């Protein structure tokens, strides 16, 4: 996958199971595939963006509790719908917005970038290393036997999702549990990542226009990370059709 055609081919094979749309017919996902990235740690640009996101979160939380923010509340409802307890397993948007008051994590510039865009645009947003993918990306309701490669108490651990849990996965196993709760170790972004997949998860009341703005903010920042950067996007919804 060395060019734009390769990115589009990867995205064309991604899918969302009908069972997910039955759970939330308003669900939409924007997939952004990128190559040509210059790897590296955090820098002045990523630090500035994180500080902007922290200020944005402070303004939002001054108006009311995080669980009442419209998109956070929608994701809490979605988690309850497949049996997760949102007060224990928080969607990634809520977790980041809560954490912003004490300072967002500084990981590497790709992770820092998407975390900042997530908070600024109030959308759950994840990033995966495309070189670590096995087969296509798909969002499904788990059977319970799938493998999730994670770290627990500082040790590498293999877990399994609950039956019916909404998970992102590939041919090897789960890449993100509970829709957008926790990403796996195998496909995580690192300082060496040069090709990536970003996933923007959306429910009502977030509009398509707001999703487009978040996508533009992400891709604009990504293109600044190297002269060879290429991006390709694909929107999947109940209207566009999820399964291949």
C-alpha positions in Angstrom: 0.0 0.0 0.0 2.5 2.6 -1.2 0.2 5.0 -3.0 -3.2 6.6 -2.9 -4.7 3.7 -4.9 -3.5 1.4 -2.2 -5.1 3.5 0.5 -8.4 3.5 -1.4 -8.2 -0.3 -1.8 -7.8 -0.8 1.9 -10.7 1.5 2.7 -12.9 -0.1 0.1 -12.6 -3.4 2.0 -13.5 -2.0 5.4 -17.1 -2.7 6.6 -19.6 -2.3 9.4 -21.9 -5.2 10.2 -25.6 -4.7 9.9 -26.0 -5.7 13.5 -24.2 -2.5 14.5 -26.6 -0.4 12.5 -29.5 -2.3 14.1 -28.2 -1.2 17.4 -27.7 2.5 16.3 -29.1 3.4 12.9 -27.6 6.9 13.3 -24.1 5.6 13.5 -21.6 6.9 10.9 -17.8 6.4 10.7 -15.3 8.3 8.7 -12.2 6.3 7.9 -9.0 8.2 7.0 -6.0 6.2 5.6 -2.6 7.8 5.4 0.8 7.0 4.2 4.1 8.8 3.7 4.2 10.0 7.3 7.5 11.1 8.7 7.7 9.3 12.1 8.6 11.0 15.3 7.8 12.1 18.8 5.9 15.1 19.9 7.0 18.5 18.8 6.1 22.2 19.2 3.1 21.9 16.8 1.6 18.9 18.6 2.2 20.6 22.0 0.4 23.7 20.8 -2.5 21.7 19.5 -2.8 19.8 22.8 -2.9 23.0 24.8 -5.6 24.4 22.5 -7.6 21.2 23.1 -7.1 21.5 26.9 -8.5 25.0 26.8 -11.4 23.9 24.7 -12.3 21.2 27.2 -12.0 23.6 30.1 -14.6 25.9 28.4 -17.0 23.0 27.8 -16.7 21.7 31.3 -17.3 25.2 32.7 -20.8 25.0 31.2 -21.8 21.7 32.7 -20.7 18.1 33.6 -19.0 16.1 30.9 -21.7 13.4 30.8 -24.2 16.1 29.6 -22.1 17.1 26.6 -24.3 16.1 23.7 -22.0 13.7 21.9 -20.7 12.2 25.1 -24.3 11.5 26.2 -25.1 9.9 22.9 -22.2 7.5 23.3 -23.2 6.7 26.8 -26.5 5.5 25.5 -24.8 3.5 22.8 -22.6 1.7 25.3 -25.6 0.8 27.5 -27.4 -0.6 24.4 -24.8 -3.4 24.1 -24.5 -4.0 27.8 -21.5 -1.8 28.8 -21.6 0.4 31.9 -20.5 3.9 30.7 -19.5 5.0 34.2 -16.9 2.1 34.2 -15.9 1.9 30.6 -16.0 5.4 29.2 -16.1 6.2 25.5 -12.8 7.7 24.3 -14.3 11.2 23.9 -15.5 11.3 27.5 -12.3 9.9 28.8 -10.2 12.4 27.0 -12.4 15.4 27.8 -12.4 14.4 31.5 -8.6 14.1 31.5 -8.0 17.4 29.7 -8.3 19.4 32.9 -5.3 17.7 34.4 -3.5 17.6 31.0 -3.9 15.4 28.0 -1.3 12.6 27.6 1.8 13.3 25.5 2.5 10.1 23.6 3.9 10.7 20.1 2.9 13.3 17.5 0.4 11.1 15.7 -1.4 10.1 18.8 -1.2 13.7 20.3 -2.6 15.0 17.0 -5.7 12.8 16.9 -6.3 13.2 20.7 -6.3 16.9 20.3 -8.7 16.8 17.3 -11.0 14.5 19.2 -11.4 17.0 22.0 -11.5 20.1 19.8 -14.2 18.6 17.6 -15.9 16.5 20.3 -15.7 13.2 18.4 -14.3 9.8 19.4 -11.2 9.3 17.2 -8.7 6.4 17.2 -5.5 5.7 15.3 -4.0 2.4 14.1 -0.8 1.4 12.4 -1.7 0.0 9.0 1.5 -2.0 8.8 0.3 -4.1 11.7 -3.1 -4.8 10.2 -4.0 -8.3 9.1 -6.7 -8.1 6.4 -9.5 -5.6 6.4 -10.9 -3.4 9.2 -14.5 -4.1 10.3 -16.8 -3.2 13.1 -18.9 -6.1 14.4 -20.6 -7.5 17.4 -18.2 -9.9 19.0 -18.9 -13.6 19.5 -16.6 -13.7 22.5 -13.8 -15.9 21.3 -11.8 -13.1 19.5 -8.4 -12.2 20.9 -7.6 -8.8 22.2 -3.9 -8.0 22.7 -3.5 -5.5 25.6 -1.5 -4.6 28.7 -3.0 -5.2 32.2 -1.1 -4.2 35.3 2.0 -3.5 33.2 2.0 -7.0 31.7 1.1 -8.1 28.2 -2.3 -9.8 28.3 -4.6 -11.6 25.9 -8.3 -10.9 26.6 -11.6 -11.7 25.0 -14.6 -9.3 24.4 -18.0 -10.0 25.8 -20.4 -11.7 23.4 -22.4 -9.0 21.7 -19.8 -6.3 22.4 -19.2 -3.9 19.6 -15.6 -4.2 18.5 -13.2 -3.1 15.7 -11.2 -6.1 14.4 -9.1 -7.6 11.6 -8.2 -11.1 10.7 -6.0 -11.6 13.8 -8.4 -10.3 16.4 -9.8 -7.3 18.1 -8.1 -3.9 17.5 -10.4 -1.8 19.6 -12.9 -3.0 22.3 -16.3 -1.5 23.1 -16.5 0.5 19.9 -14.0 3.2 21.0 -13.1 2.4 24.6 -9.7 0.8 24.5 -7.3 0.2 21.6 -5.1 -2.9 21.3 -1.3 -3.1 21.6 -0.7 -4.9 18.3 -1.8 -2.1 16.0 -1.1 1.0 18.2 0.7 4.0 16.7 4.3 4.4 17.6 7.2 6.8 17.0 8.0 4.6 13.9 4.6 4.6 12.3 4.6 5.8 8.6 1.1 4.5 7.6 -2.0 4.8 9.7 -5.8 4.4 9.8 -7.8 7.0 11.7 -11.4 6.2 12.8 -13.9 9.0 13.6 -17.1 7.5 15.2 -20.2 9.6 15.0 -23.8 9.4 16.5 -26.6 12.0 16.4 -26.7 14.8 17.4 -23.3 15.3 15.7 -24.0 16.5 12.1 -22.4 15.4 8.9 -21.1 19.0 8.6 -19.4 18.7 12.0 -17.9 15.4 11.0 -16.5 16.9 7.7 -14.9 19.7 9.7 -13.3 17.3 12.1 -12.0 15.2 9.2 -10.6 18.3 7.4 -8.9 19.4 10.6 -7.3 15.9 11.0 -6.2 15.6 7.3 -4.8 19.2 7.2 -2.6 18.5 10.2 -1.5 15.1 8.8 -0.4 16.6 5.6 2.0 18.9 7.5 3.9 15.8 8.8 5.9 15.2 5.6 6.1 16.1 2.0 5.1 12.6 0.9 1.9 12.4 3.0 -1.1 11.1 1.1 -4.6 10.7 2.6 -7.8 8.9 1.5 -11.2 9.0 3.2 -14.3 6.9 3.2 -17.7 7.5 5.0 -19.7 4.4 6.0 -23.2 4.7 7.3 -26.5 2.8 7.2 -27.4 4.9 4.1 -24.1 4.2 2.2 -24.2 0.5 3.2 -21.8 -1.1 5.6 -21.1 -4.6 4.5 -19.0 -5.5 1.4 
